[in-house]
């Protein structure tokens, strides 16, 4: 039988968010490589700067914590940063595949309840019932990760 002390320690470990763990890693080693995306190497510092820019843009557009945010981006380090940014803003993301036909993505956005979408290509949504903002990744402060092979 487990002791109450051990159980509370285990529970407290599960209460730590992914964003918090990544931030801890960045504080410990900001210049360490977090993601390798082809030839691009992205440090924890760079990753969290981009995620912070996404979270700030969501806040600036008055997207409330708890809201659903669509994310329709090609697989890249910027997709990871966008997902972290959405979570840092206290929102949940709705993954959308950019390979789907545009009408399908629009349908999914309209019917998911997403109040915003982060896209790397413009996706048309004709819904008049819900407001969907398109936060182009390029609107956020540009960040140039290292392309060095260190």
C-alpha positions as CSV (number, residue, x, y, z in Angstrom):
1,X,0.0,0.0,0.0
2,X,1.3,3.5,-0.9
3,X,1.9,6.1,1.7
4,X,0.0,9.4,1.6
5,X,3.3,11.3,1.2
6,X,4.3,9.3,-1.9
7,X,0.8,9.7,-3.4
8,X,0.8,13.5,-2.9
9,X,4.3,13.7,-4.5
10,X,3.1,11.7,-7.5
11,X,-0.1,13.9,-7.8
12,X,2.0,17.0,-7.7
13,X,4.3,15.7,-10.5
14,X,1.2,15.2,-12.7
15,X,0.0,18.8,-12.1
16,X,3.0,20.2,-14.0
17,X,2.1,21.3,-17.5
18,X,4.1,20.6,-20.6
19,X,4.6,24.3,-21.1
20,X,6.1,24.5,-17.6
21,X,8.5,21.7,-18.2
22,X,9.7,23.2,-21.5
23,X,10.1,26.6,-19.7
24,X,12.2,24.9,-17.0
25,X,14.4,23.3,-19.7
26,X,14.8,26.7,-21.3
27,X,15.9,28.3,-18.0
28,X,18.4,25.5,-17.4
29,X,19.9,25.5,-20.9
30,X,18.4,28.3,-23.2
31,X,20.8,27.7,-26.1
32,X,20.5,24.0,-26.1
33,X,18.8,22.5,-29.2
34,X,15.1,21.8,-28.6
35,X,14.0,20.9,-32.2
36,X,15.8,19.8,-35.3
37,X,13.7,20.5,-38.4
38,X,15.7,19.4,-41.4
39,X,18.7,21.7,-41.6
40,X,17.2,24.1,-39.0
41,X,18.2,23.8,-35.4
42,X,15.9,25.6,-32.9
43,X,17.0,26.4,-29.4
44,X,14.7,26.3,-26.4
45,X,15.0,30.1,-26.2
46,X,14.0,30.6,-29.8
47,X,11.1,28.1,-29.5
48,X,9.7,29.8,-26.4
49,X,10.1,33.3,-28.0
50,X,7.9,32.2,-30.9
51,X,5.5,30.4,-28.6
52,X,5.3,33.6,-26.5
53,X,4.6,35.7,-29.5
54,X,1.7,33.4,-30.5
55,X,0.3,33.5,-26.9
56,X,0.6,37.3,-26.9
57,X,-1.1,37.6,-30.2
58,X,-4.0,35.4,-29.0
59,X,-4.3,37.7,-25.9
60,X,-4.1,40.8,-28.0
61,X,-7.0,39.5,-30.0
62,X,-8.9,38.9,-26.8
63,X,-9.0,35.1,-27.2
64,X,-10.0,33.9,-23.8
65,X,-8.4,31.0,-21.9
66,X,-10.4,27.9,-22.4
67,X,-11.2,28.8,-26.0
68,X,-10.6,26.4,-28.9
69,X,-8.0,27.6,-31.5
70,X,-7.6,25.8,-34.8
71,X,-4.0,25.2,-35.9
72,X,-3.6,24.5,-39.6
73,X,0.1,24.4,-40.4
74,X,2.7,22.3,-42.2
75,X,4.8,20.1,-40.0
76,X,7.7,22.3,-38.9
77,X,9.3,23.7,-35.7
78,X,6.8,26.7,-36.1
79,X,3.9,24.2,-35.7
80,X,5.4,23.0,-32.4
81,X,5.8,26.7,-31.3
82,X,2.2,27.4,-32.3
83,X,0.9,24.5,-30.2
84,X,2.9,25.6,-27.2
85,X,1.8,29.2,-27.7
86,X,-1.9,28.1,-27.8
87,X,-1.4,26.1,-24.5
88,X,0.5,29.0,-22.9
89,X,-2.5,31.2,-23.6
90,X,-4.6,28.8,-21.7
91,X,-6.4,27.6,-24.8
92,X,-6.9,24.2,-26.4
93,X,-5.9,23.6,-30.0
94,X,-7.9,21.9,-32.7
95,X,-5.4,20.2,-35.1
96,X,-6.3,20.7,-38.8
97,X,-4.4,19.1,-41.6
98,X,-3.3,21.6,-44.3
99,X,-3.3,18.8,-46.8
100,X,-7.1,18.6,-46.5
101,X,-9.2,20.4,-49.2
102,X,-9.8,24.0,-48.2
103,X,-13.6,23.4,-47.9
104,X,-13.0,20.5,-45.5
105,X,-10.7,22.7,-43.2
106,X,-13.4,25.5,-43.3
107,X,-16.1,23.0,-42.4
108,X,-14.0,21.6,-39.5
109,X,-13.3,25.2,-38.2
110,X,-17.0,26.1,-38.4
111,X,-18.2,23.0,-36.6
112,X,-15.5,22.6,-34.0
113,X,-16.3,25.8,-32.1
114,X,-12.9,27.3,-32.7
115,X,-12.9,31.0,-32.2
116,X,-9.5,31.6,-33.9
117,X,-7.2,29.8,-36.2
118,X,-3.4,29.9,-36.6
119,X,-2.5,29.1,-40.2
120,X,0.6,29.3,-42.4
121,X,-1.6,29.6,-45.5
122,X,-4.9,31.5,-45.7
123,X,-7.9,29.2,-45.3
124,X,-11.3,30.5,-46.3
125,X,-14.2,30.2,-43.9
126,X,-17.6,31.4,-44.9
127,X,-19.3,31.0,-41.5
128,X,-21.3,34.0,-40.4
129,X,-22.3,32.3,-37.1
130,X,-18.9,32.3,-35.5
131,X,-16.0,34.7,-35.7
132,X,-12.8,33.1,-36.7
133,X,-9.6,35.1,-36.8
134,X,-6.7,34.1,-38.9
135,X,-3.4,34.6,-37.1
136,X,-0.8,34.3,-39.8
137,X,2.4,33.0,-38.3
138,X,4.2,35.9,-40.1
139,X,2.3,38.4,-38.0
140,X,4.4,37.4,-35.0
141,X,7.8,38.7,-34.5
142,X,10.1,36.9,-37.0
143,X,12.7,34.6,-35.4
144,X,15.6,33.2,-37.3
145,X,16.7,29.9,-35.8
146,X,20.2,28.7,-36.3
147,X,21.0,26.7,-39.5
148,X,24.4,25.8,-38.2
149,X,25.5,22.2,-37.8
150,X,26.9,22.7,-34.2
